[in-house]
Amino acid sequence: MGRGRKCSGEKIEREDGYLYYVGKDGYVWRAPMRHNKRGKKKKVGNEKIDKKQGFMYYVGSDGFVYETKMKNA
């Protein structure tokens, strides 16, 4: 996957066993992966991302939020 455009200044500290995503509310959340039995869903970001239609948002391996244009949107 090609790198998108960085759209946040806040760095998210990632932990193993969790999936990180930008929720409908615009904040970064983490959810436990299936093999993580004792984890809980939790909001981890304090910076609100202004989401635009036709773009996908993700937390990169460096901990920053990126946006990339979706092909069929």
MDTraj code that builds the backbone (N, CA, C; nanometers):
import mdtraj as md
import numpy as np

residues = "MET GLY ARG GLY ARG LYS CYS SER GLY GLU LYS ILE GLU ARG GLU ASP GLY TYR LEU TYR TYR VAL GLY LYS ASP GLY TYR VAL TRP ARG ALA PRO MET ARG HIS ASN LYS ARG GLY LYS LYS LYS LYS VAL GLY ASN GLU LYS ILE ASP LYS LYS GLN GLY PHE MET TYR TYR VAL GLY SER ASP GLY PHE VAL TYR GLU THR LYS MET LYS ASN ALA".split()
xyz = np.array([
    [0.0858, -0.1170, 0.0000],
    [0.0000, 0.0000, 0.0000],
    [0.0902, 0.1230, 0.0000],
    [0.0646, 0.2150, -0.0895],
    [0.1421, 0.3382, -0.0956],
    [0.1106, 0.4281, 0.0225],
    [0.2062, 0.5079, 0.0571],
    [0.1874, 0.6004, 0.1692],
    [0.0876, 0.7086, 0.1315],
    [-0.0001, 0.7395, 0.2238],
    [-0.0947, 0.8475, 0.2047],
    [-0.0364, 0.9776, 0.2568],
    [-0.1226, 1.0743, 0.2749],
    [-0.0822, 1.2051, 0.3260],
    [-0.1021, 1.2061, 0.4773],
    [0.0011, 1.2489, 0.5511],
    [-0.0078, 1.2565, 0.6967],
    [-0.1101, 1.3638, 0.7331],
    [-0.2043, 1.3317, 0.8212],
    [-0.3089, 1.4283, 0.8557],
    [-0.3247, 1.4458, 1.0062],
    [-0.2217, 1.4104, 1.0839],
    [-0.2269, 1.4358, 1.2279],
    [-0.0870, 1.4642, 1.2794],
    [-0.0817, 1.5394, 1.3867],
    [0.0464, 1.5699, 1.4485],
    [0.0702, 1.4884, 1.5741],
    [-0.0322, 1.4141, 1.6168],
    [-0.0218, 1.3342, 1.7383],
    [0.0314, 1.1953, 1.7058],
    [0.1328, 1.1512, 1.7794],
    [0.1884, 1.0169, 1.7594],
    [0.1210, 0.9209, 1.8567],
    [0.0681, 0.8109, 1.8044],
    [0.0001, 0.7093, 1.8841],
    [0.1015, 0.6017, 1.9215],
    [0.1126, 0.5741, 2.0515],
    [0.2001, 0.4651, 2.0968],
    [0.1244, 0.3341, 2.0782],
    [0.1788, 0.2468, 1.9930],
    [0.1106, 0.1216, 1.9606],
    [0.1567, 0.0092, 2.0520],
    [0.0641, -0.0821, 2.0839],
    [0.0950, -0.2011, 2.1622],
    [0.0615, -0.3239, 2.0790],
    [0.1352, -0.4313, 2.0982],
    [0.1059, -0.5565, 2.0293],
    [-0.0272, -0.6125, 2.0769],
    [-0.1000, -0.6775, 1.9863],
    [-0.2267, -0.7406, 2.0212],
    [-0.3477, -0.6516, 2.0019],
    [-0.3280, -0.5307, 1.9460],
    [-0.4390, -0.4387, 1.9239],
    [-0.4434, -0.3917, 1.7797],
    [-0.5647, -0.3639, 1.7335],
    [-0.5895, -0.3063, 1.6021],
    [-0.6232, -0.1593, 1.6233],
    [-0.5580, -0.0703, 1.5492],
    [-0.5789, 0.0742, 1.5646],
    [-0.6535, 0.1281, 1.4430],
    [-0.7523, 0.2147, 1.4676],
    [-0.8328, 0.2695, 1.3579],
    [-0.8893, 0.4052, 1.3975],
    [-0.9327, 0.4810, 1.2961],
    [-0.9990, 0.6090, 1.3192],
    [-1.1494, 0.5819, 1.3167],
    [-1.2171, 0.6092, 1.4269],
    [-1.3599, 0.5802, 1.4408],
    [-1.4473, 0.6829, 1.3712],
    [-1.5770, 0.6584, 1.3739],
    [-1.6737, 0.7507, 1.3131],
    [-1.6701, 0.8874, 1.3793],
    [-1.6301, 0.8924, 1.5061],
    [-1.6239, 1.0187, 1.5798],
    [-1.4992, 1.1005, 1.5463],
    [-1.4048, 1.0430, 1.4682],
    [-1.2847, 1.1152, 1.4280],
    [-1.1649, 1.0954, 1.5186],
    [-1.1800, 1.0167, 1.6245],
    [-1.0692, 0.9901, 1.7161],
    [-1.0092, 0.8520, 1.6899],
    [-0.8846, 0.8331, 1.7322],
    [-0.8175, 0.7034, 1.7150],
    [-0.8599, 0.6120, 1.8293],
    [-0.8984, 0.4898, 1.7933],
    [-0.9400, 0.3869, 1.8879],
    [-0.8509, 0.2651, 1.8713],
    [-0.8469, 0.1831, 1.9755],
    [-0.7799, 0.0534, 1.9645],
    [-0.8772, -0.0540, 2.0091],
    [-0.8714, -0.1675, 1.9426],
    [-0.9571, -0.2809, 1.9761],
    [-0.8687, -0.4049, 1.9835],
    [-0.8950, -0.4945, 2.0782],
    [-0.8115, -0.6142, 2.0897],
    [-0.8322, -0.7076, 1.9713],
    [-0.7222, -0.7664, 1.9256],
    [-0.7317, -0.8677, 1.8209],
    [-0.7865, -0.9959, 1.8837],
    [-0.8263, -1.0887, 1.8009],
    [-0.8925, -1.2098, 1.8479],
    [-0.8083, -1.2885, 1.9488],
    [-0.6767, -1.2913, 1.9296],
    [-0.5912, -1.3686, 2.0199],
    [-0.5632, -1.2955, 2.1520],
    [-0.6013, -1.1689, 2.1618],
    [-0.5841, -1.0903, 2.2844],
    [-0.7124, -1.1019, 2.3664],
    [-0.7186, -1.1980, 2.4582],
    [-0.8426, -1.2295, 2.5307],
    [-0.8765, -1.1289, 2.6396],
    [-0.7789, -1.0585, 2.6958],
    [-0.8076, -0.9723, 2.8095],
    [-0.8081, -0.8236, 2.7755],
    [-0.7931, -0.7878, 2.6472],
    [-0.7912, -0.6471, 2.6085],
    [-0.9308, -0.5868, 2.6011],
    [-0.9372, -0.4552, 2.6100],
    [-1.0641, -0.3824, 2.6013],
    [-1.0537, -0.2744, 2.4938],
    [-1.1667, -0.2419, 2.4297],
    [-1.1729, -0.1336, 2.3323],
    [-1.1556, -0.0019, 2.4068],
    [-1.0749, 0.0904, 2.3502],
    [-1.0446, 0.2138, 2.4225],
    [-1.0059, 0.3238, 2.3246],
    [-1.0482, 0.4472, 2.3554],
    [-1.0059, 0.5630, 2.2766],
    [-0.8635, 0.5976, 2.3190],
    [-0.7710, 0.6114, 2.2218],
    [-0.6313, 0.6368, 2.2563],
    [-0.5802, 0.7699, 2.2031],
    [-0.6524, 0.8333, 2.1120],
    [-0.6075, 0.9598, 2.0561],
    [-0.6846, 1.0778, 2.1117],
    [-0.6185, 1.1921, 2.1253],
    [-0.6848, 1.3135, 2.1733],
    [-0.7122, 1.4124, 2.0607],
    [-0.6507, 1.3906, 1.9452],
    [-0.6677, 1.4813, 1.8321],
    [-0.7809, 1.4314, 1.7424],
    [-0.8776, 1.5192, 1.7115],
    [-0.9895, 1.4809, 1.6247],
    [-0.9492, 1.4997, 1.4790],
    [-0.9728, 1.3966, 1.3985],
    [-0.9421, 1.3989, 1.2558],
    [-1.0690, 1.4393, 1.1812],
    [-1.0580, 1.5400, 1.0942],
    [-1.1716, 1.5792, 1.0103],
    [-1.1757, 1.4851, 0.8905],
    [-1.2666, 1.3876, 0.8955],
    [-1.2743, 1.2867, 0.7898],
    [-1.3497, 1.3417, 0.6694],
    [-1.2982, 1.3104, 0.5490],
    [-1.3608, 1.3533, 0.4239],
    [-1.4153, 1.2318, 0.3500],
    [-1.5250, 1.2514, 0.2795],
    [-1.5857, 1.1439, 0.2014],
    [-1.4895, 1.1000, 0.0915],
    [-1.4792, 0.9678, 0.0689],
    [-1.3953, 0.9147, -0.0371],
    [-1.2515, 0.8893, 0.0044],
    [-1.2198, 0.9076, 0.1322],
    [-1.0856, 0.8839, 0.1822],
    [-1.0880, 0.7762, 0.2897],
    [-0.9783, 0.6999, 0.2974],
    [-0.9606, 0.5990, 0.4001],
    [-0.8560, 0.6507, 0.4981],
    [-0.8782, 0.6290, 0.6260],
    [-0.7879, 0.6776, 0.7299],
    [-0.7300, 0.5590, 0.8053],
    [-0.6001, 0.5635, 0.8348],
    [-0.5352, 0.4537, 0.9057],
    [-0.4183, 0.5067, 0.9877],
    [-0.3795, 0.4284, 1.0874],
    [-0.2639, 0.4606, 1.1709],
    [-0.1454, 0.3863, 1.1115],
    [-0.0455, 0.4615, 1.0662],
    [0.0730, 0.4018, 1.0054],
    [0.1621, 0.3349, 1.1085],
    [0.2620, 0.2623, 1.0623],
    [0.3528, 0.1920, 1.1522],
    [0.4349, 0.2887, 1.2368],
    [0.4456, 0.4145, 1.1943],
    [0.5186, 0.5148, 1.2723],
    [0.4313, 0.5805, 1.3791],
    [0.3005, 0.5483, 1.3829],
    [0.2117, 0.5989, 1.4867],
    [0.1305, 0.7220, 1.4482],
    [0.1476, 0.7743, 1.3281],
    [0.0723, 0.8909, 1.2835],
    [-0.0452, 0.8477, 1.1964],
    [-0.1495, 0.9313, 1.1900],
    [-0.2681, 0.9010, 1.1092],
    [-0.2452, 0.9519, 0.9670],
    [-0.2803, 0.8686, 0.8692],
    [-0.2660, 0.9013, 0.7276],
    [-0.4009, 0.8902, 0.6592],
    [-0.4164, 0.9645, 0.5495],
    [-0.5357, 0.9526, 0.4665],
    [-0.4914, 0.9187, 0.3252],
    [-0.5709, 0.8357, 0.2585],
    [-0.5453, 0.8004, 0.1194],
    [-0.6779, 0.7923, 0.0469],
    [-0.6795, 0.8314, -0.0787],
    [-0.8024, 0.8321, -0.1578],
    [-0.8406, 0.6891, -0.1940],
    [-0.9677, 0.6550, -0.1753],
    [-1.0158, 0.5220, -0.2119],
    [-1.0419, 0.5186, -0.3623],
    [-1.0172, 0.4039, -0.4250],
    [-1.0301, 0.3915, -0.5696],
    [-1.1728, 0.4092, -0.6186],
    [-1.2675, 0.3405, -0.5590],
    [-1.4038, 0.3387, -0.6115],
    [-1.5002, 0.4233, -0.5290],
    [-1.4519, 0.5306, -0.4714],
    [-1.5403, 0.6120, -0.3876],
    [-1.5918, 0.7330, -0.4629],
])
top = md.Topology()
chain = top.add_chain()
for i, resn in enumerate(residues, 1):
    res = top.add_residue(resn, chain, resSeq=i)
    for name in ("N", "CA", "C"):
        top.add_atom(name, md.element.get_by_symbol(name[0]), res)
traj = md.Trajectory(xyz[None], top)
